[in-house]
Protein backbone atom coordinates (compact mmCIF):
# COMPACT_ATOMS: atom_id res chain seq x y z
CA UNK A 1 0.00 0.00 0.00
CA UNK A 2 1.45 3.36 -1.01
CA UNK A 3 1.91 5.88 1.78
CA UNK A 4 1.14 9.58 1.69
CA UNK A 5 2.98 11.10 -1.24
CA UNK A 6 3.93 14.72 -1.56
CA UNK A 7 5.36 16.63 -4.49
CA UNK A 8 7.66 18.23 -5.16
CA UNK A 9 10.19 17.18 -2.51
CA UNK A 10 12.18 20.41 -2.72
CA UNK A 11 11.38 23.81 -4.13
CA UNK A 12 13.14 27.17 -4.33
CA UNK A 13 11.03 30.24 -5.00
CA UNK A 14 11.60 33.97 -5.03
CA UNK A 15 9.85 36.31 -2.62
CA UNK A 16 6.50 37.43 -4.06
CA UNK A 17 6.00 34.33 -6.19
CA UNK A 18 3.24 31.78 -5.79
CA UNK A 19 3.64 28.06 -5.10
CA UNK A 20 1.43 24.97 -5.22
CA UNK A 21 2.22 21.87 -3.18
CA UNK A 22 0.49 18.55 -3.77
CA UNK A 23 -0.49 15.64 -1.58
CA UNK A 24 -1.96 12.22 -2.32
CA UNK A 25 -3.41 10.49 0.73
CA UNK A 26 -3.36 6.81 1.51
CA UNK A 27 -6.03 4.97 -0.45
CA UNK A 28 -9.28 5.00 1.53
CA UNK A 29 -8.32 8.02 3.63
CA UNK A 30 -10.68 10.94 3.19
CA UNK A 31 -9.12 13.49 5.55
CA UNK A 32 -6.03 15.50 4.65
CA UNK A 33 -4.14 17.79 7.00
CA UNK A 34 -1.45 20.33 6.19
CA UNK A 35 1.21 21.45 8.64
CA UNK A 36 4.07 23.95 8.44
CA UNK A 37 7.29 23.13 10.25
CA UNK A 38 9.97 25.80 10.31
CA UNK A 39 13.59 25.02 11.20
CA UNK A 40 12.90 21.67 12.87
CA UNK A 41 10.44 23.24 15.27
CA UNK A 42 6.91 22.18 16.14
CA UNK A 43 4.09 21.34 13.79
CA UNK A 44 1.95 24.39 13.02
CA UNK A 45 -1.53 23.37 11.89
CA UNK A 46 -2.48 24.94 8.56
CA UNK A 47 -5.56 23.29 7.05
CA UNK A 48 -7.86 20.31 7.43
CA UNK A 49 -9.90 18.90 4.56
CA UNK A 50 -12.40 16.11 4.85
CA UNK A 51 -14.66 14.70 2.14
CA UNK A 52 -13.80 17.60 -0.15
CA UNK A 53 -14.57 20.36 2.31
CA UNK A 54 -12.36 22.62 4.38
CA UNK A 55 -13.12 21.76 8.02
CA UNK A 56 -10.82 24.26 9.67
CA UNK A 57 -7.73 26.36 9.21
CA UNK A 58 -4.99 27.41 11.55
CA UNK A 59 -3.77 30.89 12.38
CA UNK A 60 -2.29 31.70 8.96
CA UNK A 61 -3.00 34.61 6.60
CA UNK A 62 -5.45 34.16 3.68
CA UNK A 63 -2.59 33.85 1.20
CA UNK A 64 -2.36 30.27 2.44
CA UNK A 65 -5.19 28.33 0.83
CA UNK A 66 -5.92 24.93 -0.54
CA UNK A 67 -8.47 22.49 -1.79
CA UNK A 68 -9.31 18.82 -1.81
CA UNK A 69 -10.29 17.04 -4.98
CA UNK A 70 -12.95 14.33 -5.47
CA UNK A 71 -10.22 11.67 -5.31
CA UNK A 72 -9.24 13.15 -1.89
CA UNK A 73 -5.86 14.42 -3.07
CA UNK A 74 -5.12 17.95 -1.99
CA UNK A 75 -3.24 21.09 -2.96
CA UNK A 76 -1.78 23.79 -0.76
CA UNK A 77 -1.33 27.17 -2.40
CA UNK A 78 0.76 29.98 -1.01
CA UNK A 79 0.59 33.38 -2.69
CA UNK A 80 2.93 36.34 -2.37
CA UNK A 81 5.69 34.26 -0.79
CA UNK A 82 7.64 35.78 2.08
CA UNK A 83 11.04 34.75 3.39
CA UNK A 84 9.50 33.38 6.57
CA UNK A 85 7.42 30.93 4.53
CA UNK A 86 10.59 28.87 4.15
CA UNK A 87 9.75 25.62 5.91
CA UNK A 88 9.00 21.94 5.58
CA UNK A 89 5.35 21.53 4.59
CA UNK A 90 3.89 18.25 5.77
CA UNK A 91 0.74 16.58 4.61
CA UNK A 92 -0.96 13.84 6.59
CA UNK A 93 -4.01 11.71 5.95
CA UNK A 94 -6.46 9.69 8.01
CA UNK A 95 -9.76 7.93 7.64
CA UNK A 96 -12.78 9.96 8.74
CA UNK A 97 -13.75 7.20 11.14
CA UNK A 98 -11.81 4.54 12.97
CA UNK A 99 -8.91 6.85 13.60
CA UNK A 100 -7.15 4.54 16.00
CA UNK A 101 -3.73 4.84 14.37
CA UNK A 102 -3.66 8.61 14.12
CA UNK A 103 -2.37 10.30 11.04
CA UNK A 104 0.07 9.03 8.46
CA UNK A 105 2.48 11.70 7.30
CA UNK A 106 4.21 12.21 4.00
CA UNK A 107 7.89 13.08 3.79
CA UNK A 108 7.12 16.73 3.17
CA UNK A 109 8.01 19.44 0.70
CA UNK A 110 10.98 21.60 1.64
CA UNK A 111 10.23 25.14 0.46
CA UNK A 112 12.98 27.73 0.39
CA UNK A 113 12.07 31.34 -0.34
CA UNK A 114 14.95 33.58 -1.38
CA UNK B 1 -8.09 25.52 22.34
CA UNK B 2 -6.61 22.32 23.65
CA UNK B 3 -2.87 22.23 24.17
CA UNK B 4 -0.36 19.59 25.04
CA UNK B 5 2.66 20.53 27.14
CA UNK B 6 5.60 18.38 26.15
CA UNK B 7 8.86 18.33 28.09
CA UNK B 8 11.72 18.60 27.96
CA UNK B 9 11.94 20.78 24.88
CA UNK B 10 15.35 19.34 24.06
CA UNK B 11 17.90 17.00 25.54
CA UNK B 12 21.31 15.60 24.82
CA UNK B 13 21.96 11.90 25.07
CA UNK B 14 25.06 9.81 25.39
CA UNK B 15 24.95 6.38 23.85
CA UNK B 16 23.66 3.87 26.36
CA UNK B 17 21.72 6.36 28.47
CA UNK B 18 18.02 6.02 29.23
CA UNK B 19 15.77 8.88 28.10
CA UNK B 20 12.42 10.04 29.46
CA UNK B 21 9.97 12.59 28.14
CA UNK B 22 6.37 13.40 28.93
CA UNK B 23 3.27 15.14 27.76
CA UNK B 24 0.52 16.71 29.86
CA UNK B 25 -2.83 18.23 29.07
CA UNK B 26 -5.63 19.99 30.89
CA UNK B 27 -8.08 17.86 28.89
CA UNK B 28 -8.79 14.17 28.82
CA UNK B 29 -7.82 12.17 25.75
CA UNK B 30 -9.00 8.69 24.85
CA UNK B 31 -5.93 7.84 22.81
CA UNK B 32 -2.31 8.95 23.07
CA UNK B 33 0.19 8.58 20.26
CA UNK B 34 3.95 9.06 20.06
CA UNK B 35 5.67 9.98 16.80
CA UNK B 36 9.33 10.32 15.85
CA UNK B 37 10.60 12.61 13.13
CA UNK B 38 14.01 12.10 11.55
CA UNK B 39 15.65 15.18 10.01
CA UNK B 40 14.00 16.15 6.71
CA UNK B 41 11.31 13.49 6.98
CA UNK B 42 7.71 13.35 8.15
CA UNK B 43 6.83 12.05 11.62
CA UNK B 44 6.37 8.30 11.93
CA UNK B 45 4.09 6.62 14.46
CA UNK B 46 6.02 4.79 17.20
CA UNK B 47 3.45 3.76 19.77
CA UNK B 48 -0.31 4.11 20.24
CA UNK B 49 -2.03 3.89 23.64
CA UNK B 50 -5.75 3.28 24.02
CA UNK B 51 -6.51 2.70 27.68
CA UNK B 52 -5.77 4.62 30.89
CA UNK B 53 -2.90 2.98 32.74
CA UNK B 54 -1.78 1.06 29.65
CA UNK B 55 1.93 0.38 29.30
CA UNK B 56 3.11 -0.51 25.80
CA UNK B 57 6.57 -1.36 24.49
CA UNK B 58 8.08 -1.24 21.03
CA UNK B 59 11.62 -2.56 21.25
CA UNK B 60 13.61 -0.20 23.48
CA UNK B 61 10.68 2.23 23.64
CA UNK B 62 8.07 2.10 26.39
CA UNK B 63 5.12 4.45 26.65
CA UNK B 64 2.43 4.80 29.27
CA UNK B 65 -1.07 6.24 29.16
CA UNK B 66 -1.52 8.16 32.41
CA UNK B 67 -4.23 6.97 34.78
CA UNK B 68 -5.90 10.40 34.74
CA UNK B 69 -5.97 10.28 30.90
CA UNK B 70 -4.35 13.72 30.93
CA UNK B 71 -0.75 12.65 30.46
CA UNK B 72 1.59 10.21 28.78
CA UNK B 73 5.24 9.23 29.10
CA UNK B 74 7.80 7.86 26.67
CA UNK B 75 10.98 6.16 27.78
CA UNK B 76 13.86 5.06 25.59
CA UNK B 77 16.27 2.60 27.12
CA UNK B 78 19.95 2.25 26.21
CA UNK B 79 19.87 5.03 23.62
CA UNK B 80 21.76 4.68 20.36
CA UNK B 81 22.76 7.38 17.84
CA UNK B 82 19.80 6.66 15.54
CA UNK B 83 17.44 7.68 18.35
CA UNK B 84 18.30 11.28 17.48
CA UNK B 85 15.32 13.21 16.14
CA UNK B 86 12.22 15.02 17.31
CA UNK B 87 9.61 13.14 19.32
CA UNK B 88 6.01 14.36 19.29
CA UNK B 89 3.20 13.31 21.54
CA UNK B 90 -0.35 13.57 20.23
CA UNK B 91 -3.76 13.24 21.83
CA UNK B 92 -6.73 11.97 19.86
CA UNK B 93 -9.86 14.04 20.14
CA UNK B 94 -12.55 13.33 17.57
CA UNK B 95 -14.00 16.41 15.95
CA UNK B 96 -11.58 18.89 17.48
CA UNK B 97 -11.00 22.23 15.84
CA UNK B 98 -7.59 21.30 14.45
CA UNK B 99 -8.65 17.97 13.17
CA UNK B 100 -8.58 14.89 15.26
CA UNK B 101 -5.05 15.00 16.66
CA UNK B 102 -3.55 17.62 18.97
CA UNK B 103 0.26 17.63 18.89
CA UNK B 104 2.78 18.63 21.51
CA UNK B 105 5.61 20.95 20.49
CA UNK B 106 8.15 18.15 20.40
CA UNK B 107 11.23 16.99 22.28
CA UNK B 108 14.43 17.28 20.28
CA UNK B 109 16.95 14.55 21.03
CA UNK B 110 20.56 15.25 20.12
CA UNK B 111 23.83 13.43 20.76
CA UNK B 112 26.14 14.89 23.41
CA UNK B 113 29.23 16.38 21.79
Contacts between the chains, C-beta under 8 A, distances in Angstrom:
chain1	res1	chain2	res2	distance
A	4	B	42	7.5
A	31	B	99	7.0
A	31	B	100	7.6
A	33	B	99	5.2
A	40	B	39	7.1
A	40	B	86	6.5
A	40	B	108	7.0
A	41	B	105	7.7
A	41	B	106	7.4
A	42	B	88	7.9
A	42	B	103	7.1
A	42	B	104	7.8
A	42	B	105	4.0
A	42	B	106	5.2
A	43	B	43	7.7
A	43	B	88	6.9
A	43	B	103	5.0
A	43	B	106	7.6
A	45	B	98	4.6
A	45	B	99	7.2
A	45	B	103	8.0
A	48	B	98	6.8
A	48	B	99	4.3
A	55	B	99	7.1
A	56	B	97	5.4
A	56	B	98	6.4
A	56	B	99	7.1
A	58	B	98	6.9
A	88	B	40	7.3
A	90	B	42	5.2
A	90	B	43	7.6
A	92	B	42	7.5
A	94	B	99	7.9
A	94	B	100	6.6
A	99	B	92	6.5
A	99	B	94	7.0
A	99	B	100	5.3
A	100	B	31	6.7
A	100	B	48	6.9
A	100	B	50	7.0
A	101	B	33	8.0
A	101	B	45	6.5
A	101	B	48	6.2
A	102	B	31	7.7
A	102	B	33	4.5
A	102	B	35	7.7
A	102	B	45	5.8
A	102	B	48	6.7
A	102	B	90	6.2
A	102	B	92	6.7
A	102	B	101	5.7
A	103	B	99	8.0
A	103	B	100	7.9
A	103	B	101	5.8
A	104	B	45	7.5
A	105	B	35	7.8
A	105	B	42	3.3
A	105	B	43	5.1
A	105	B	44	7.2
A	106	B	42	5.3
A	107	B	40	7.8
A	107	B	41	5.4
A	107	B	42	5.0
A	108	B	40	7.5
A	108	B	41	7.1
A	108	B	42	5.3
A	110	B	40	7.1
